[in-house]
Amino acid sequence: MLPFSEPERLVSCNTEGSAKAGASSDNNEAVFSYPMYKDLRDRNQVLDGVIARASGHATVSYGGETERA
């Protein structure tokens, strides 16, 4: 269950020709610049809110073991 009263109203915006990326759950990686995101966030008159996300890789080491996370 998502922590929103109407999760069916959530949308994901991607640019045309988005690159495939294996780290995100929807398998798309939007290529919006930070200034572009800020402009969308600040000038938005339709959406209740706008967020940005980024994916990346990390390596976790513990007890002599290393794993990609």
N, CA, C and O of each residue as an XYZ file, in Angstrom:
276
protein
N       0.841     -1.183      0.000
C       0.000      0.000      0.000
C       0.889      1.251      0.000
O       1.775      1.386      0.844
N       0.655      2.135     -0.922
C       1.415      3.380     -0.988
C       0.858      4.384      0.018
O      -0.339      4.375      0.303
N       1.721      5.253      0.560
C       1.265      6.226      1.562
C       0.592      7.458      0.954
O       0.899      8.590      1.328
N      -0.328      7.227      0.015
C      -1.066      8.305     -0.626
C      -2.544      7.961     -0.591
O      -2.919      6.790     -0.654
N      -3.381      8.985     -0.490
C      -4.814      8.717     -0.430
C      -5.361      8.213     -1.766
O      -6.336      7.462     -1.779
N      -4.758      8.609     -2.887
C      -5.213      8.162     -4.207
C      -4.012      7.759     -5.069
O      -3.665      8.470     -6.013
N      -3.374      6.625     -4.754
C      -2.156      6.233     -5.486
C      -2.394      6.021     -6.977
O      -1.443      6.088     -7.755
N      -3.614      5.769     -7.396
C      -3.901      5.585     -8.817
C      -3.727      6.877     -9.611
O      -3.701      6.849    -10.841
N      -3.608      8.003     -8.919
C      -3.415      9.293     -9.588
C      -1.947      9.644     -9.789
O      -1.647     10.673    -10.394
N      -1.024      8.822     -9.300
C       0.404      9.079     -9.477
C       0.800      8.876    -10.932
O       0.327      7.946    -11.585
N       1.661      9.738    -11.435
C       2.158      9.603    -12.798
C       3.673      9.681    -12.800
O       4.277     10.278    -11.909
N       4.273      9.079    -13.796
C       5.723      9.131    -13.980
C       5.984      9.792    -15.319
O       5.461      9.354    -16.343
N       6.789     10.844    -15.316
C       7.109     11.557    -16.555
C       8.494     11.145    -17.010
O       9.447     11.170    -16.231
N       8.600     10.767    -18.267
C       9.868     10.404    -18.871
C      10.032     11.197    -20.152
O       9.051     11.556    -20.803
N      11.270     11.466    -20.506
C      11.518     12.162    -21.763
C      11.422     11.164    -22.905
O      11.617      9.964    -22.708
N      11.126     11.653    -24.085
C      11.056     10.783    -25.262
C      12.426     10.170    -25.500
O      13.440     10.867    -25.456
N      12.458      8.887    -25.748
C      13.735      8.217    -25.983
C      14.504      7.967    -24.704
O      15.733      7.905    -24.733
N      13.815      7.820    -23.572
C      14.483      7.566    -22.300
C      15.388      6.348    -22.407
O      15.052      5.356    -23.054
N      16.528      6.445    -21.768
C      17.473      5.323    -21.768
C      16.975      4.221    -20.857
O      16.364      4.495    -19.824
N      17.228      2.979    -21.229
C      16.864      1.859    -20.372
C      17.865      1.786    -19.229
O      19.063      1.985    -19.426
N      17.370      1.504    -18.051
C      18.230      1.373    -16.876
C      17.668      0.259    -16.017
O      16.460      0.211    -15.782
N      18.509     -0.627    -15.550
C      18.043     -1.766    -14.790
C      17.770     -1.470    -13.332
O      17.194     -2.315    -12.646
N      18.155     -0.308    -12.823
C      18.046     -0.042    -11.393
C      16.681      0.464    -10.967
O      16.312      0.311     -9.802
N      15.926      1.057    -11.864
C      14.638      1.617    -11.462
C      13.536      0.590    -11.645
O      13.614     -0.260    -12.532
N      12.519      0.665    -10.817
C      11.465     -0.341    -10.814
C      10.653     -0.346    -12.109
O      10.129     -1.392    -12.493
N      10.536      0.785    -12.783
C       9.764      0.816    -14.031
C      10.662      0.655    -15.246
O      10.194      0.735    -16.382
N      11.941      0.431    -15.017
C      12.938      0.174    -16.049
C      13.111      1.336    -17.022
O      13.541      1.121    -18.155
N      12.793      2.539    -16.617
C      13.041      3.741    -17.418
C      13.804      4.743    -16.568
O      13.581      4.845    -15.361
N      14.689      5.468    -17.194
C      15.430      6.504    -16.495
C      15.186      7.817    -17.223
O      15.704      8.019    -18.321
N      14.410      8.706    -16.631
C      14.126     10.000    -17.252
C      15.394     10.840    -17.286
O      16.230     10.761    -16.386
N      15.523     11.631    -18.316
C      16.726     12.437    -18.467
C      16.346     13.912    -18.379
O      16.498     14.659    -19.345
N      15.856     14.319    -17.226
C      15.547     15.714    -16.971
C      16.740     16.334    -16.254
O      17.273     15.740    -15.317
N      17.159     17.503    -16.677
C      18.211     18.204    -15.953
C      17.610     18.781    -14.667
O      16.391     18.909    -14.550
N      18.462     19.123    -13.713
C      17.961     19.711    -12.472
C      17.234     21.028    -12.738
O      16.159     21.238    -12.176
N      17.776     21.932    -13.576
C      17.030     23.162    -13.882
C      15.668     22.878    -14.522
O      14.699     23.588    -14.253
N      15.587     21.848    -15.362
C      14.326     21.485    -15.983
C      13.330     21.002    -14.925
O      12.156     21.371    -14.954
N      13.810     20.173    -13.992
C      12.951     19.707    -12.889
C      12.453     20.884    -12.061
O      11.266     20.963    -11.747
N      13.370     21.817    -11.698
C      12.975     22.970    -10.885
C      11.926     23.814    -11.606
O      10.986     24.306    -10.982
N      12.085     23.978    -12.901
C      11.112     24.756    -13.671
C       9.749     24.070    -13.658
O       8.725     24.725    -13.461
N       9.732     22.761    -13.864
C       8.475     22.016    -13.818
C       7.845     22.110    -12.432
O       6.643     22.343    -12.306
N       8.656     21.929    -11.399
C       8.159     21.998    -10.011
C       7.590     23.380     -9.695
O       6.504     23.488     -9.125
N       8.314     24.430    -10.060
C       7.930     25.794     -9.676
C       6.798     26.381    -10.521
O       6.045     27.223    -10.031
N       6.665     25.958    -11.768
C       5.638     26.512    -12.664
C       4.406     25.625    -12.782
O       3.434     25.992    -13.442
N       4.443     24.473    -12.152
C       3.345     23.519    -12.217
C       2.047     24.151    -11.717
O       2.007     24.722    -10.627
N       0.978     24.044    -12.525
C      -0.347     24.519    -12.123
C      -1.395     23.417    -12.214
O      -2.586     23.678    -12.043
N      -0.960     22.185    -12.483
C      -1.887     21.087    -12.696
C      -1.724     19.983    -11.651
O      -2.714     19.447    -11.153
N      -0.494     19.649    -11.325
C      -0.203     18.538    -10.415
C      -0.195     18.999     -8.962
O       0.091     20.162     -8.674
N      -0.508     18.084     -8.050
C      -0.463     18.408     -6.621
C       0.964     18.599     -6.130
O       1.198     19.319     -5.159
N       1.911     17.962     -6.790
C       3.311     18.075     -6.399
C       4.188     17.385     -7.416
O       3.713     16.592     -8.230
N       5.467     17.691     -7.366
C       6.440     17.115     -8.289
C       7.662     16.705     -7.479
O       8.137     17.465     -6.636
N       8.172     15.499     -7.736
C       9.403     15.053     -7.092
C      10.372     14.586     -8.162
O       9.977     14.340     -9.302
N      11.614     14.465     -7.805
C      12.644     13.923     -8.696
C      13.267     12.717     -8.015
O      13.289     12.615     -6.789
N      13.769     11.814     -8.828
C      14.468     10.661     -8.280
C      15.644     10.343     -9.184
O      15.673     10.712    -10.358
N      16.591      9.663     -8.617
C      17.750      9.223     -9.389
C      18.144      7.840     -8.895
O      17.969      7.510     -7.723
N      18.666      7.058     -9.787
C      19.129      5.734     -9.387
C      20.635      5.673     -9.549
O      21.235      6.470    -10.269
N      21.217      4.736     -8.882
C      22.656      4.565     -8.974
C      23.047      3.237     -8.364
O      22.200      2.500     -7.860
N      24.296      2.943     -8.409
C      24.798      1.694     -7.855
C      25.672      1.994     -6.646
O      26.336      3.029     -6.579
N      25.659      1.091     -5.717
C      26.501      1.219     -4.524
C      27.085     -0.148     -4.206
O      26.504     -1.181     -4.540
N      28.224     -0.137     -3.566
C      28.846     -1.368     -3.109
C      28.857     -1.352     -1.593
O      29.292     -0.377     -0.982
N      28.378     -2.429     -0.984
C      28.291     -2.535      0.459
C      29.279     -3.605      0.921
O      29.291     -4.720      0.400
N      30.098     -3.254      1.894
C      31.049     -4.220      2.455
C      30.759     -4.431      3.928
O      30.531     -3.477      4.672
N      30.770     -5.706      4.347
C      30.536     -6.026      5.750
C      31.151     -7.389      6.027
O      30.912     -8.351      5.297
N      31.937     -7.463      7.076
C      32.537     -8.733      7.480
C      33.407     -9.356      6.409
O      33.441    -10.579      6.271
N      34.100     -8.545      5.661
C      34.983     -9.059      4.614
C      34.279     -9.415      3.319
O      34.942     -9.801      2.356
N      32.967     -9.301      3.260
C      32.185     -9.583      2.062
C      31.773     -8.281      1.396
O      31.438     -7.308      2.070
N      31.800     -8.269      0.079
C      31.403     -7.098     -0.695
C      30.281     -7.493     -1.638
O      30.343     -8.527     -2.304
N      29.249     -6.650     -1.684
C      28.089     -6.936     -2.526
C      27.617     -5.662     -3.195
O      27.592     -4.600     -2.572
N      27.243     -5.763     -4.453
C      26.676     -4.616     -5.174
C      25.220     -4.475     -4.764
O      24.472     -5.453     -4.770
N      24.816     -3.263     -4.409
C      23.448     -3.024     -3.940
C      22.736     -2.081     -4.882
O      21.570     -1.753     -4.662
